Amino acid sequence: MTAPAPIRPLAAVHLREALQAAADRRPTAALAALMHIDPESWAAIEQRARLLGTDLLDVLAHAATGGTR
């Protein structure tokens, strides 16, 4: 198995901000944070989500529902 591509530190911060905004039910802020993620990091995030058997939309939905979904 090939190691996942790296996620830039700033992209990780933006992802964390997006997840927190989703949890706080601030979809506009979540989208804004996601739009700041560079393409290479975005691909790496998607790759990691696939390795976990999910995708980024499901992760965001999970955050938005407080983990009850």
C-alpha positions, 0 to 999 in steps of 0.5 A: 500500500502506498503512503497517503500524500502529505497534507500541508499544515495550513490545509489541516488548519483549514480542515479543522476550521471547516469541521468546527464550523460544521459542528457549530452549524455555520455552513458558510464558514465551513465552505469558506474554510474548505475553499482555502485548502490547496488542491494537493492537500485536498486530494490527500484528505480525500485519499485518507477519508477513502482509507477510512471507508468514508468521504469528506461529505460524510465527515462534514455531515458527521461533524454537523450532527454532533456525531449522531449520524 
